[in-house]
Amino acid sequence: MINWIYGFVLLLLFVLENIYFKIAKKYNILDVPNERSSHHTITLRGGGVIFYFGVLIYELVFGFFAPWFVCGLTLVALISFIDDMNPLSAKIRLLVQAFSLLLLLLQLGVHEVAWGYVVLSLFFGLAILNIYNFMDGINGITGGYSLVAMLALWGINAFVTPIAPAGFIPVVILALLVFNFYNFRSHARCFSGDVGAVSMAFIILFLLGTFILHSGHISVLVLLAVYGVDGVLTIIHRILLKENIGQPHRKHLYQLLANEGKYPHLSVSLMYMGVQALVNVGYLLILMYAADYTLVYFGISMLVLIAVYLPLRRKFYALRGQD
């Protein structure tokens, strides 16, 4: 019975994605390349809305749960979709994101622990949402990297401790497979858009937050280590260059590899997926058999990633010179 339900959900997700394609074409919801882009053809934007649809389908098919989380996801998906169509000011986006995160924290019950945690969680939540969005710049990277993260969270849910109702993570994975079918290509049919990247980051934050509150293992953030290293160190570099970090650019390592290094987009995406997958497998093993050492694993993983990242970035950044 369950297999039939998942088959139905997968088919429905494909139908909804194609309906969105028709709407996007009609209303010109397009990504037009510019000098900062890593692509060269006009492509449909906002295909990542399927992640939000996946959550809605789960609610309708499997049963309603986590209402404050769904409300927050709805708000953040809506403001991101509006921004995809007509760019909004950063202040408006951040304000709605912050309110959405407060709803998420209300769902998790962080306020019942300590209000200081609410402030810290809000800060790190905003950082993760926006770094995840900044990292969405080449074919396959958002869909592929998110798939690796969700598979790891599925492993935690199955073998460590429940962090979501039965079926929730599999349905999100199905939404990712549908999106990757159209995006994980040399010539993508659609891009994620802010609506996809930010919505997926919000879903992952919900699952990570649930696990942290259940277990106390903040080390689970290592599941986003590759994005974190590239995102944070690139922001620091841009601050040192006195740039506006909210403006588009091509200084992330994945962009340097694709543009200056001339590596195919999918090869770069697979590289990010593969490295994060190795980190995730190691973390799951440590979590299951040596949970007292998860923070040690987190620290070592971050140091190794930074040690690999810095010389690579220096090498490929030197090929481009200064902007």
Secondary structure as GFF3:
##gff-version 3
##sequence-region A 1 323
A	DSSP	alpha_helix	2	26	.	.	.	ID=ss1
A	DSSP	beta_strand	30	31	.	.	.	ID=ss2
A	DSSP	beta_strand	43	44	.	.	.	ID=ss3
A	DSSP	alpha_helix	49	62	.	.	.	ID=ss4
A	DSSP	alpha_helix	67	85	.	.	.	ID=ss5
A	DSSP	alpha_helix	90	108	.	.	.	ID=ss6
A	DSSP	three_ten_helix	110	112	.	.	.	ID=ss7
A	DSSP	alpha_helix	115	134	.	.	.	ID=ss8
A	DSSP	alpha_helix	141	159	.	.	.	ID=ss9
A	DSSP	alpha_helix	168	183	.	.	.	ID=ss10
A	DSSP	alpha_helix	193	215	.	.	.	ID=ss11
A	DSSP	three_ten_helix	218	224	.	.	.	ID=ss12
A	DSSP	alpha_helix	225	240	.	.	.	ID=ss13
A	DSSP	alpha_helix	253	259	.	.	.	ID=ss14
A	DSSP	alpha_helix	265	289	.	.	.	ID=ss15
A	DSSP	three_ten_helix	291	293	.	.	.	ID=ss16
A	DSSP	alpha_helix	294	318	.	.	.	ID=ss17
###
